[in-house]
Structure formats: C-alpha cells, structure tokens
Amino acid sequence: MILSCFAHKRLVGLTMRGGKFIGGSEMLKRFFAILIIGLLVSSAISQSRVSRQVVSEKRLARFLTFSKVPGSTVVSPDGRHLAYIANARGRYSVIIDGKEQSQYDEIVDSAPVFSPDGQHVAYVAGRNGKQFVVVDGREGQPYDGVARGAPIFSPDGLRTGYGVQTGRQQRVVVDGEEGRVFEGILNGSPVFSNDGKHVAYGAKMADKWVVVLDGREGKSYDGIAESLVFSPDSRRIAYTVGVNQRFMVVVDGKEQRTYEGVGAIIFSSNSQHVAYPASVGKKDFVVVDGKEGKYYDSIVDNTLAFSPDGKRVVFGGRRGEKVFIVVDGREGEEFDEILEGSPVFNPNSQHVACGVKEGNSWLVVTDGKRGKSYASVGSNTIVYSPDGNRLAYLVETDTGWRLVVNEVEGKSYETMILVPVFSPDSKHIAYGARKGQDRFVVVDGIEGKAFDSIWPNRLFFESPNQFRYTGAVGDTVYLVTEKLTVE
C-alpha cells in the first residue's frame, strides 16, 4: 500500500504498553493472511527410491495444560527450542524447553521472543507496577513502560534494543545502555543492520522527527515513517520522511524527490540499488535509484522485488480492473488478481513465476507461459529449488490439495500444513500434510510418523540428506531428526 496522504498519525511515535504512551498510532501496518497449506512429493523430484530413518526424537517440553496461556507457544526460528507462558494462580512465568523461569506479576505481550539464531529468548515482565526486559533469565532496568514488540534482536542474535518510557520521557535502550531522552520514539525502533554493527531509530523532539544512526542525529522532518531499512551489506540506510504534507525517501542521507505517497523501500541483494513505489495524483509508479518508471493506476501491494543478482526488477501493475506483472519494464498478460507471495525469481535470476487469478480459477505463469488452472493456488507456496531447475507450489483440486513440481501433480491430501522445502542439493522435497487427525511430514512421497500437530509452519534441512521438525503427541513436544538414504 502506498501512503496516499500526509498525516501525523502515520508518522508518529512509540506505542507503549498498558496505555502508557506518548505519540500516535503506527504509520503503515500490513496484515498478511497467509494461507499455509502443505504439499506432496512428485516423481519429478527423484527417480531413485528413498528410505527414511529417525535419527533422534528428543523431548522438548511437556505442556502444563492447566496453566498454559492460550496462544503463547512459540518455537525458535531454528526449530530447536520451544517456549510458552504459564499462569499459576495469577503469577506468570515463561517455560523454555520444559524449564520454568522466574515468576512475575505479568508477562507482557502474547509470547516470548527468540533471537533469529534461536540461541536466546527474551520477554517483557512486570513487577510492582514496573516493566522490564528479561533476556536469557537476566532482568533489565525497570521502567514505567516498555514498547510493544520488545525486545528487538539484531540479526546475529547478539544484541538487543527496545524503547522505554519514564514519566513523559522516552528513550531507546541498546544492549542495556540508555540513549538520550526524546519526546517520542518511532514504532518498531530500533532497527539493527544485518551485521549487527549499526542501529537506527526515529525520535521526536520539539514537534519534529529525526533519525538517530549509531547515536548521531540526522536532519529533522515533519514526520518519519516506520520504514527504516538497512541494505543487505549493512553499509546503506533508507527511510521515508514527511515534508510539507508530502513524502520523501532519504537514501544514505541524500534526499530524493517528494511525492504524494511512498510505499515500502527495498534494496537489491547486492545493496547497489534501491526501489520503492510512489504516487502522484491518481497514478502510481516504481522509482529505482531515483528514476521514475511508467505510470499505472496502482502498484499491487507487496509485489516489488529485485532478482537475486540485483539486475532485474519485477512488480505487479494495475490498469482499470486488470493486473499484470511487469518484468524489466515489460508488461505481461492481464489477469484479475495476483497471488500473495508472488512473483518469485529463481535463484539464478533467469526465471520468474507468479500465481494469478483468472475468473474463478488460479494458475501459475512462468516467464509468460501459463500453467494448468486450479480451484486455488496456495498463497506463499511458490518455491524454486536451490539449483533453480524445479518449481513447486500447492494447488487445490476436486479431490484435495496437491503438490505440483514442474507441472507434475502429486498425491492428494485433505489439508496441507507445511509449505514446500527443497533440500540444499535440490534432490529432495519435503512438506507437511494432514490425513484425518494425523499430521505428518512427507519426503519424496514417503509419509513419516503421525503426530497430533507439527510446529512451526516449516521444517529444516540440516544437510542434503538430513532434516528436522517439531511434532507433538498429546501434551508432549518432540524435536525429530530424520536421515534420508537413497537406494
């Protein structure tokens, strides 16, 4: 969604917990209803016979079902750890891998937060009317309020940052060190660079907003959007600011042209290029490295992307009631709707696949070539193999859901529960499916052990022939590791 008009409510500050806040609401919230549906293996993946062997089945935790807070269970990004919040007669604690942590008057937010590498866990707790961050069991300084979503881990998991409030003053705390006091802190702050060496946040002072990068305050503006973005190499930063009722993108401190609306900013994977949707009047267009593209009635939300090599650009355009994919400036065939989670480049940047709706049917178009039509195509399920030679996605047919690999349909299941995952060598594909009350992982067409549930909504290949996932039987959760043998 492109910001269509300037409004302070879209450009202001930090929402604190428990009604304790200074500043306004968030600027640009996107809500994704992601359809997670599972898949099936096709003979197009491997012509050899594959056997499966459970290497280990480690018990992660046993739920205390009488005290577990509903909706609080979270699995670490690497799938190796599990945490949830327990309530014992009004005293709250976090249970990590079955081990109870300290009890508090409250645990704020719906679930604990794991670091991206899964090695650390944190949450916000309350005691005697004060709130504080707990990281790996260590309590931080107490404050009147701590920002929602706190703490924020750096991508390497080694640093933490969050906004806090004392009285009417707000500040950012990074690695336990307090920053200077401001009137307000931008929602979603702070933001870490990919290498974890740099940190940035938006702050309000004297009715103006500034970006603070590594402790240095930049130029002041009427407002700042929640769009602080570091480049993949961590050397560049871009964000959107408000100036005289208009929007402007600032890249590495250099101001670009102002527009009536600006959408989400993206960097190419090589960090050399930056792009974003923008609007003038009733027309939208894409700006790449400061150069405006062709005008359209609108740019379809969440479709703008660079190819993996950073040399190509794709997005969805709309003209009237029809949508189409634009690849390197060339418009494709018109359809009624673009599937969420597409278009998708393959790893070598040579091919583009996109799910589209035509009438009452859905299909996948690859490099302009139409695939077979289905009742549905699973959102966010289109995936290329690492070698770029295989394309997989989930479809709904008259008999159930199936995995399609290179246009070959697999076995039908009533429900899919895990999106497709290729092995690192591209020779195997795995997914989760449901049959009756049983949930299981399917690899190259072979169904594994049945569980009552499988978490999270993905599995992990540790090597070309070994993978892991988390399954539950009753109130007990297991970390399962399996090995594949090709005969």
N, C-alpha and C positions, 0 to 999 in steps of 0.2 A: 504494500500500500504506500502510495506517495503522499507525503504530507501536503494537504491541499490548501492550507491557510496557516498564517502565523497565529499562534495562541500560546500564552504563557503556560497554560495548563499542560501543554505538550512539551514544555521546555524546562520545567522546574522540578524541584528537588527531591530530597530523600524522604521516603515514607517510612516512618518509624513504627515500632511495634506498640500494641496496647493503646493506640490512639495518641501516642506521644510523637508528634512530628512537627516540622516546620517545612513549608514548601508545598508543592502541589502534587497532582497525580502524574502518572507516567505518560511519556510522550507517545511512544509508538509500540504498543503491545501487539504481538501477533500470536494468535491462538491457532494451534495446529491440531486438527482432529485427525490423528494418524491412524489409518486403518492397518493394523498389524495382522497379517494373515500368513499362513505358513506354506510350505511348499513340498514339492515332491521331486524325486530324482528320476532323471531320464537316462535311457541308454546312450544318449548323446554325450554323456559325461565320461563314461568309462566302459570300454568293451571287455575289460577283464573282470573276473569275479573278485569281490571284495568281502573279507570277513572282518568282524568286529570283536574286540576283546576289552572288557572292563579292566583297566589297569588299577584303578583305585576308586573307592566310594567313601569319601571322608565325611563324617557328620559335622556340619557347620553349626547347627543350632537346633534346639527343640523349643518350639513356641510355648510360652506360658499363656495359653489361650484365654484364660480367665482374666489376665491383666494386660494383654497386648492392645495397644491403642490402634483402632482400625485405620488402615491407610498409611501407617507409619513405617512399614517394612521397605527397606532399600538394600539392593545388592551392589557391591562395589563395581566400578567400571571394568575391572579385570575379571569379575565373576568369582573371586576367591573368598569374599567376606560378605557377611550379612549383618544388618543392624536394624533394630526397631525400638520403639518407645513403649515402655510398660508403665502402667498406673496401678500402684498398690495403695489403695485406700487414700487417694489424694496426694500421694508422694510419687513423683515421676523420676524415671531413670531410663538410660539407654542400655540396651542389651546388645553387645557386639560379639558375634560368634559364640553365643550362648553364655557369655560372661557379663554379669550385671555391673554397671558403673555406679557412681555415686548418685544418691537420691536428692531431688530438688523440689522446690515449691511448684515449678513449672518447667517444661521443655517447650520452647517456643518454636513455631513452625510445625509442619506436619511430619517431618522426617529428618534424621541426621544427614550430614553431607560427607561423602567420601572425596578424597583427593583424586585427580584424574588417573594417577597410577595405582589407586586402590590401597596405598600403604598407610594413609592417615584418615582419621574420621573426626568430624567436628560438629558441634551443635551449639545453640544458644539456650542457656538455662537461666532460671530466675530464683532469687532468694531474698526474702525480706524487702520486696518491692524494687529490687535492683536486677539488672540483666547483665550477663557476661558471656563471653565465648569460651567454650571448653574444647581444646584441641588435644587429642590423644590423652584425655584424662586430666590435662592441666588447665586450671581455671585462669582466665584473664582478668583484667581490671573490671570492676563493676561500674555500670553507668545507668542513667535514668532510662535509656532506651538503646537498642541495637537495631540496625537496619534489617529489614526483611531480606531473606536470602543469604544472610551472613552465616559463616564467613565465606569469602571467595578465595579459592586456592589458585595459586599460579599453575600453569600447565605442567610444570615438573613436580608439582605437589610439595615443594619445599618452603613455599611462602604463603602467608595468609593476609587478607586485608578485609576491612569492613568499616561501615560508617557507624558512628555512635552519637549520642546526644546527652548533654549535661545541662539542665535548665533549658534555656533557649538557644544554646550554642551547639553547633555540630562540628565534627571533625572526622578524619579518616585515620584509622589505626592500621599500620602495616608492620607485620612481624612484632607486634606488641608495642611499637613505638608510635606515639601520638603525633599527628600532624598539627598544623596551625588551626586556629578556630575560624569558622566561617558561619554565615547566617543560614546556609543550607548546603547540602551535599546531593549531587545528582543521583537519581535512582540507578542501581546497577553498578555503582562505584565501590571500590576501584577496579580498574582493568589492568591485568598483567600482560606483558609481552610474552611471546611464545617461549623465549629462552629464560623467562622469569627475572631478567635483569632490570626491566623497566616497569614503572607503574604510573598510571594516569587516572585522573578523576575530574569531574566537573564540580565547581563550587560557586556559591553565591556570596557576593559581598557588595553592599551599597546598591542593591537593586540591579546589579549587573552580574554576569556569569563569566567565569574563566575556566580554562583547562589547566590543571596542575600536572606537569610532567616531571617526574623524578624530583619533586619538591619545588620546581620553578613554575611560577605563574605566568600564563600567556596573556594575550590581549583580551580585554573584556568585551562582551557582547550582550545583546538583549536577552539571549537565552542560548542554551546548549541542548541538543537532542541526546537521547540515550543511545548514541551511536559511535562511541569512541572505539576505533578499530586499529589494531597494530597489524603491520604486514607480517607475512609468514617468517621473514628473516629477522623480525623484531627491530629493524632499523628505521621504519617509517610509521607514521601515525596519521590518521584522518578522522575527521568528525564533522558534524553538521551544526551550524550556529544560526541564530536568528538575528537579522539586521533590518530594522525599519519595516517590520511586517512582512519580510521575505526570508528565504532560507539560502544559505551558502555553505558549500563544503570547503573545509580548510585541510590541505594536504601538506604535511611537513612544515606547517606554519605559513604556507602560501595560500592566500585567499583566491577562490575561484569565483565565477560569475554567480550573481544572485538569481534565484528562481522563486516562483510562487509555491513550488513544492519540491521536495527532495526525498528520495527513497533510501533504502539500505545501501551502504557503501561496501564494496568488496575489493580486495586486492587479488591479483593473479598469484598463482602458487610460486612464481619466481620473484614476486614482490616488485616487479618492474612496472606494472600497470595498475591503475585504479579506475573503477567504474561505478556508476550509480544511475538510477532512473531520476528524471526531473520533469517538471511540468511548467508550461507557460500557457496562460489562457485555458482552453479546454483540451489542450494537446499534451501528450507525454512523449518522452524520447529518452534514449540512453546516452549518457556522457562518458566517454572513455578517454582518459588522460586529457581532460579539458575540452575535447572535441565533441560537439553535439551530433547525434545521429538523426535519422529520419523521424518525422513526427507521426504519431499514431493517436488513435482515440484514447488508448491507455496501454500501459505495460503490465502484463499479467504478473501478479504478486509472486515473489519467490522463484522466478524463472531465470533471472540474470545470472550467468556463470561464465567463468573463463575455462578454457580447456586446461588439462594438467600441465601442458608445456607453456601455458600463458600466451599463446599466439592466436588463439581463436576466441570468439565471443558468441554466446547464444542467449536468447531470451524469447519470451512469448509476447507477441503483439496482438492488439485487438483493433478491429475496424468494424464499426457497427456491432452486430450481434455475433460476429465470427472472430475466431482466434487462429493464430498460426505461429509457427516457430521461425525465428529469424536467425540464421547462422551466417556469421561473417557478412552481414548486410543483405543476404539473400533470403527472401520470404518463401516459406513453404506453402503447402496446401492448406486451405481453410477448413476448420473444424468448429465444433460447438463449445468445447471445453478442453483444458489441458490438465492432465493428471498431476496431483500433488506429488512432489518428489521427482519431477522430471522438468526439462530434458536432462539427459545424463551423457557425458562424454565417456568413451572407453579410455583405458589408461594410456594408450599411445596417441591420444588426441585425434585419431583419424576418423572415428565414427561417433554419431550422435543418435541416441534413442529417446523417444518421447511417447508417453501414453496420452491418448486423445479420445474424446468422445464424439461420436457421430450419430445423431439421432438418439436411439435408445441403446446403442452398443458402444463398447470400448475396444480399442486396438492399440498396438504399439507400432509406431512408424520409425524405421531405422534408415537414416540417410535418405529420406524421402520415399522409401519402399514401405508399403502398407503390409502389416501382418494380418493374421486372422482376427475376425471380430468376435467379441465375447460379451457376456452379460455384464461383467465387471473386470477391471484390472486392479490389483491391489495397490493402493497408494504406498509410495516409498518402497516398493519391492523390486523395481527395475535395477539390476546389478550386472556389471560386466565381470568376467573372470580377470585375475591379475595380468594374464598374458594378452587380454583384450580380444580373444578369439571366440568367447562364448558369452551369450547374452541370456539372462534368466529373469523371469518375473512370474508373478502369481496371477491366475485368472479364475473366474467363476464360470462354470459350465452348468448344463442342466442337471448333472449328476453330482455336483460339488465343486470344491476348489482343487486346482491342479497347478503343478509347476510346469512352466514351458521353458525349455532350454534349446536355443537355436531352432525355434519353431516346432520342436517335438514335445508333445504333451506327455506328462507323467500320470501316475496313478491318482485317482480321485479320493479326496477326504472331505468329511463334512465341515471341518474347520481347520485352519492353519494358525499356528501360534507363534512361530518364529520366522523372520524374514530369511531369504536365501543367503548362505555364506559359502563362498568358494574357498578351497584350501589354497595355501600360498603358491603351490605349483600348478594350480588350475585343474588338477585331475579329478578332484572330488567336490561334491556339493552337498551341503547339509541344511536341514531345516527342521522345524517342529510342526507336528500335526496332532490332531485330536480325532479319536475314534470312540464314540460313546463317552464314557467318563475317563478314558485313558489318554494321557498326553505322553508323547514320546518323540525322540529325535530320529530322523530318517537320514541316512547317509547312503548316497548312490542307490537308493531304492530299498535299502535294508532297514527295517524298523528296529529300534532299540527297546530297552526296558521301559515298561509303562510306569508313569508317575501320576500322582494326583494333580501336580502342577509343575511347570518349568519356569524358572526365572533366570535373569531378566529376559527381555524380549530379544535375545540374541545368544549365540554360542561362540566359542573362541577356538580357533586352530592354533595350537602351540607349535606345530611343525606340519609339514605336508601330510603326515600320517598319524597325527595325534591331536585330539581336541578335548575340550571340557565344557561342561554346562552345569547348571544348578537345578536339581529336582527335589520335589518334596513328596513324602508319603505320610499322610496324616499330619501330625504337628512337628515332624522331623524333616529338616532340610539337609540335603547332601550335596557335596561337590563331587561330581562324577567325571573321571578322566578315562577316555577310551582310546584304544590304538587300532589303526586300520592295517590290515595285511592284504596285499594284492597277490592273488594266485595266478 
